[in-house]
Amino acid sequence: PPIEKFMSRLRAMGVGDGHQVVVYDGAGLMSAARVWWLFRLMGQENVAVLDGGLPKWQAEDRPTEDMPPVPRDRHMTVRFQNQLVRDVTQVAHASKLGDPQIVDARAAARFRGDAPEPRAGLRAGHIPGARNVPFTELLNDDKTMKTPEQTRAIFEAAGINLSKPVITSCGSGITAAVLALALERTGHRKWSLYDGSWAEWGMFPTVPVATGAA
C-alpha cells in the first residue's frame, strides 16, 4: 500500500514508535510475513512474527478475546529502507548478471511452468536464473518455521549461496516475505523482496521467461 495509507492505519490502531509489534495471521504463516516486511520497509525494527500464528495459539488453549480494542492515535516515524525492495528493472538486471541471486517461493509446478497461473493473463514459468524454494518447505506441519539450521540447509540444497545477496520473489509478493523472514532467521541480512513478483513479471511481454527446473 502507499506509505501514508499504511502509516495512517497503524496510527489508528495505536501502533507507534517504541512499541514492540507482534504480527500473526489465521493461516499459521502467510500474510503475517508480508506485514513484518512492511514494518521493516518503513524502518521499524521492533517487529516479530508469532510462530504458528493464531492456529497454534488456539491449539495451545491460550486466551483470546472478541472485544474490539480502543486504541489512541500514536506517531510512527518512517525511515524507508530502499535496500529491502526491488523493482522489475533491478530484478531483470540481476537475472542477466546472476547477482543478486533470485529465489522463487512458488510451488515447484508453477516454477517449472507445468501448472497454470491462478491469475489470468500471466505466462507460465519463472525468472531466468532463479532458484526455487517453495515457502512450504520452510514450515513444519503445524505451520511453525523450521530451525535456522534446517532452513540454511534447504536454501543451500537449492543452490543458494548464503554469503551473497538474495532477492526473494513469489506470485504477488506475499510468500516471498516468508523467504525473507526465513533468511533473516538464519542470520542472512543481504536480502530484498521483489514486490511485483510473478504477477508483474509474468504479465510483461518484454521480459524473458524460463521453464523447467532451475
C-alpha positions as CSV (number, residue, x, y, z in Angstrom):
1,P,0.0,0.0,0.0
2,P,1.0,3.7,-0.2
3,I,3.2,4.6,2.7
4,E,0.9,7.2,4.1
5,K,-2.1,4.8,3.9
6,F,-0.2,2.1,5.8
7,M,1.1,4.5,8.4
8,S,-2.3,6.1,8.9
9,R,-3.8,2.7,9.5
10,L,-1.1,1.8,12.1
11,R,-1.6,5.1,13.9
12,A,-5.3,4.5,14.1
13,M,-4.6,1.1,15.6
14,G,-2.4,2.7,18.3
15,V,0.9,1.4,17.0
16,G,3.7,3.9,17.4
17,D,7.4,4.5,17.9
18,G,8.9,2.4,20.7
19,H,6.3,-0.3,20.6
20,Q,7.2,-4.0,20.2
21,V,4.9,-5.3,17.5
22,V,4.0,-9.0,17.1
23,V,2.3,-9.9,13.8
24,Y,0.2,-13.1,13.2
25,D,-2.4,-14.4,10.8
26,G,-5.0,-17.1,10.7
27,A,-3.1,-19.4,8.3
28,G,-0.1,-20.1,10.6
29,L,2.3,-18.2,8.4
30,M,1.3,-16.5,5.3
31,S,0.3,-12.8,5.2
32,A,2.0,-12.1,8.6
33,A,5.4,-12.3,7.0
34,R,4.3,-9.7,4.5
35,V,3.2,-7.3,7.3
36,W,6.5,-8.0,9.0
37,W,8.3,-7.0,5.8
38,L,6.2,-3.8,5.5
39,F,7.2,-2.8,9.0
40,R,10.8,-3.4,8.2
41,L,10.5,-1.5,4.9
42,M,9.2,1.5,6.9
43,G,12.3,1.3,9.2
44,Q,10.6,-0.3,12.2
45,E,13.0,-2.9,13.8
46,N,10.8,-3.9,16.8
47,V,8.6,-6.3,14.9
48,A,8.3,-10.1,15.3
49,V,6.1,-12.8,13.8
50,L,4.1,-15.2,16.1
51,D,5.4,-18.6,15.2
52,G,2.5,-20.8,14.1
53,G,0.1,-17.8,14.2
54,L,-3.4,-17.9,15.6
55,P,-4.0,-21.7,14.9
56,K,-1.1,-22.7,17.1
57,W,-2.1,-20.1,19.8
58,Q,-5.6,-21.6,19.9
59,A,-4.4,-25.2,19.8
60,E,-2.4,-24.5,22.9
61,D,-5.6,-23.1,24.6
62,R,-4.2,-19.7,25.1
63,P,-6.6,-16.8,25.8
64,T,-8.4,-14.9,23.1
65,E,-11.0,-12.2,23.2
66,D,-13.6,-10.8,20.8
67,M,-14.0,-7.3,22.1
68,P,-12.7,-4.6,19.8
69,P,-9.7,-2.6,21.1
70,V,-10.0,1.1,21.9
71,P,-6.6,2.4,20.8
72,R,-5.4,6.0,20.7
73,D,-3.5,7.5,17.8
74,R,0.2,7.4,18.1
75,H,3.1,8.7,16.0
76,M,5.3,6.3,14.0
77,T,8.4,7.6,12.3
78,V,9.0,6.4,8.7
79,R,12.6,5.6,7.7
80,F,12.1,4.0,4.4
81,Q,14.6,1.2,3.7
82,N,15.1,1.2,-0.1
83,Q,17.5,-1.8,0.1
84,L,14.7,-4.1,1.2
85,V,12.6,-3.8,-2.0
86,R,13.4,-4.4,-5.7
87,D,11.5,-3.4,-8.9
88,V,11.3,-5.2,-12.2
89,T,14.2,-3.3,-13.7
90,Q,16.5,-4.2,-10.8
91,V,15.4,-7.9,-11.0
92,A,15.9,-8.0,-14.8
93,H,19.5,-6.8,-14.2
94,A,20.0,-9.4,-11.5
95,S,18.6,-12.1,-13.8
96,K,21.1,-11.2,-16.6
97,L,24.1,-11.0,-14.3
98,G,23.3,-13.8,-11.8
99,D,23.8,-11.4,-8.9
100,P,22.0,-10.9,-6.7
101,Q,20.6,-14.4,-6.6
102,I,16.8,-14.7,-7.2
103,V,14.8,-17.2,-5.2
104,D,11.1,-18.0,-6.0
105,A,8.8,-19.1,-3.3
106,R,6.1,-20.6,-5.5
107,A,5.2,-24.3,-5.7
108,A,7.6,-26.3,-7.9
109,A,5.0,-27.0,-10.7
110,R,4.3,-23.3,-11.1
111,F,8.0,-22.5,-11.1
112,R,8.7,-25.1,-13.8
113,G,5.7,-23.8,-15.8
114,D,3.9,-27.1,-15.6
115,A,0.9,-25.7,-13.7
116,P,-1.2,-22.8,-14.9
117,E,-1.0,-19.5,-13.1
118,P,-4.0,-18.6,-10.9
119,R,-4.1,-15.1,-12.3
120,A,-5.5,-14.6,-15.9
121,G,-3.1,-13.3,-18.5
122,L,0.2,-14.4,-16.9
123,R,2.7,-16.6,-18.7
124,A,3.9,-19.8,-17.0
125,G,7.4,-20.4,-15.8
126,H,10.0,-18.4,-13.8
127,I,12.5,-15.6,-14.0
128,P,15.6,-16.8,-15.8
129,G,18.4,-17.7,-13.4
130,A,16.0,-18.0,-10.4
131,R,16.2,-20.9,-7.9
132,N,13.1,-22.5,-6.4
133,V,12.5,-22.8,-2.6
134,P,8.7,-23.3,-2.1
135,F,7.9,-21.5,1.0
136,T,6.0,-24.5,2.4
137,E,9.4,-26.4,2.6
138,L,10.4,-23.9,5.3
139,L,7.5,-24.8,7.6
140,N,6.7,-27.6,9.9
141,D,3.3,-29.4,9.8
142,D,1.9,-27.0,12.4
143,K,3.0,-24.0,10.3
144,T,5.8,-23.1,12.6
145,M,9.1,-22.2,11.0
146,K,11.9,-24.8,10.7
147,T,15.0,-24.1,12.7
148,P,17.6,-21.8,11.2
149,E,19.9,-24.8,10.7
150,Q,17.3,-26.7,8.7
151,T,16.4,-23.5,6.8
152,R,20.0,-22.9,5.9
153,A,20.3,-26.5,4.6
154,I,17.2,-26.1,2.4
155,F,18.5,-22.9,0.8
156,E,21.9,-24.4,0.2
157,A,20.4,-27.6,-1.3
158,A,18.6,-25.3,-3.8
159,G,21.9,-23.8,-4.9
160,I,21.7,-20.6,-2.9
161,N,25.0,-19.2,-1.6
162,L,24.0,-17.6,1.7
163,S,27.2,-15.5,1.8
164,K,25.8,-13.5,-1.2
165,P,22.8,-11.2,-1.6
166,V,19.4,-12.7,-2.4
167,I,16.2,-11.3,-4.0
168,T,13.0,-13.2,-3.0
169,S,10.0,-13.5,-5.3
170,C,6.7,-15.4,-5.4
171,G,3.3,-14.9,-7.1
172,S,2.4,-11.5,-5.7
173,G,4.9,-10.5,-3.0
174,I,3.2,-12.3,-0.1
175,T,5.1,-15.6,0.3
176,A,8.3,-14.0,-0.9
177,A,8.2,-12.4,2.6
178,V,8.2,-15.8,4.2
179,L,11.6,-16.5,2.4
180,A,12.8,-13.1,3.6
181,L,11.8,-13.9,7.2
182,A,13.5,-17.3,6.9
183,L,16.7,-15.8,5.6
184,E,16.7,-13.2,8.4
185,R,16.4,-16.0,11.0
186,T,19.5,-17.7,9.6
187,G,21.4,-14.5,10.1
188,H,21.4,-13.6,6.4
189,R,20.9,-9.8,6.2
190,K,21.6,-9.2,2.5
191,W,18.1,-9.9,1.2
192,S,15.5,-7.9,-0.6
193,L,12.0,-8.6,-1.9
194,Y,10.7,-8.2,-5.5
195,D,7.4,-6.6,-4.7
196,G,5.8,-7.1,-8.1
197,S,6.8,-10.7,-8.2
198,W,5.3,-13.0,-10.9
199,A,2.1,-11.0,-11.1
200,E,4.2,-8.3,-12.7
201,W,7.0,-10.3,-14.4
202,G,4.6,-12.8,-16.0
203,M,2.5,-10.0,-17.4
204,F,5.2,-8.1,-19.2
205,P,5.8,-9.4,-22.7
206,T,9.2,-7.7,-22.9
207,V,11.0,-9.7,-20.2
208,P,12.1,-13.3,-20.7
209,V,10.5,-16.4,-19.1
210,A,12.3,-19.7,-18.4
211,T,10.6,-23.1,-17.9
212,G,11.7,-26.3,-16.4
213,A,13.7,-26.9,-13.3
214,A,16.3,-24.4,-12.2
